[in-house]
Amino acid sequence: MPKTIIGTVSSNAGDKTIVVKVETRKTHPLYRKQYKETTKFMAHDEKNEAKVGDKVEIVECRPLSARKHFQLNKILEKPALREEELAHIKAEPPKTKAAEEKTE
């Protein structure tokens, strides 16, 4: 039975390839402090449909390249606002009443 992993897409720069970041919480055996550990997996995305920030499910498959042995199963959740949209919103300064009066 192949492994299924749920994570967040951190990069989709390659053609038909995504990098999925998986965070796990662990507890230190002696100090009992909890910490996060991040692992990256490269996965095959045939249709290039996953974008950065999407929550995805990947499934283990035969080795497709030296580092790619998972493939995209499905996209579980898309973010409300993507980073590109946030950059576009931040680039536009908010309109104020004083600026509107100067233009008139």
N, C-alpha and C positions, 0 to 999 in steps of 0.2 A: 504494500500500500504506500503510495507516494506521500511525502510530507506536504502539508499546506501551512503557509506562513502568512501572517497578516502584518503589513507594515505601511510606511508612507514613502511615496516616490520622492527621492531627493534630487534626481537628475534624469533628464530624458534627452541629453545631447547627442547620444549615439543613434544611428539609424536602426530601428527595430530593437533597441535596447533601452532598458530603464534600470536605474539603480534604486533599490528599495532599502530603506533604513528601518531596522527593527530594534526597538528599545525593550530591554528586559530589566526588571527590578530584582536585585539580589541583596542578600543580607550577609554582612561580614561574619564569619564564624566565631571570631573572638570578641570583637567590639559590638556586635549586634546592630551596627549602623547600616541603614539601607542606602543603596546607591544604584544608579542607572548604568547599564552597559549597552553600548550601541554596536550593532553588527550590520554590515552592508552586504547585500546580495545583488548580483547582476541577474536580470531576468529578460527573457525574450518577449517582445511586444510586437506581434505580427502586423497589426494595423496602425501602429503609432498613435493609439488612442489615449494612453495615460499621460497626464500632465503633472508637473511638479506640484506637490501638496495633496494629491489624491491618495486616499486610503485604498489599498489594493490587497488582493489575495493572490499569492503566487504558489505554484505547484511544482514539485520536483519532477524533473524529466531527464532524459539522456543528455550527456554533455553536448552542448551546441557549439562551444568554443572552449578555450583554455580556462576561462573563469565563469562561464555562463552555463549553469545547469538547472535553471528554474525557468518557468514560463508563466506569463500572466494568465490567471484564471478568470478573474472578474474585477471590476472596479466597484468597491463597496460604497464609497462616499466621496463627493467632490467638495472642496472648500467653498464657502459662501463668496469670498473674495480671493482672487489669486494675487500673487506678488506683482504681476504686470499691471493689474488694475489698480492696486494700491499705489504703485509708482506713478501712474497716470493721474490719480487723484491728488497726490502730494505735489505734483509738478504745477498744477493749476492753483494760483493763489485765490483765496475766497474773495468774492465780490463784496464790497462794503458800500454803504450809502454815500460816503464821501467820494469814493472812486466813481460812482455813477453820476454824482453831481458835477464833477470835473469834466466828464465826457460830454455833458449836455451843453 
